[in-house]
Amino acid sequence: SEETFLLMKEHFSFAKEKKIDVKGLGRKISCHEVDIEDDTHTKIKAFSEDGFDLKINSALMTPDQLERLAKIISNLKNPAEETQSVETVEED
């Protein structure tokens, strides 16, 4: 169902949406099929605690992005450096 798709789209990859007729319903409904060939979503790691929510998809991150993320996290220990790093990241 569409509701299930909306709940699960962050956790699985889906093939192209199909519209199907369901006997007795009188209208077409959306059908979503899990794309088992695409393992991109299995590479997602989520970390959440009071004060932060972090979600990383390692399949899509470049080494440069990972390095920038590491610097941002490292700079949280030193607020003076944090401002400089955030400005640098926003320019990219």
Protein Blocks (a to p, Z undefined) as FASTA:
>chain_A
ZZlmmmmmmmpccddddddddehklpacddddddfklmklmmpccdddehiacdddfklp
cfklmmmmmmmmmmmmmmmlmmmmmmmmmmZZ
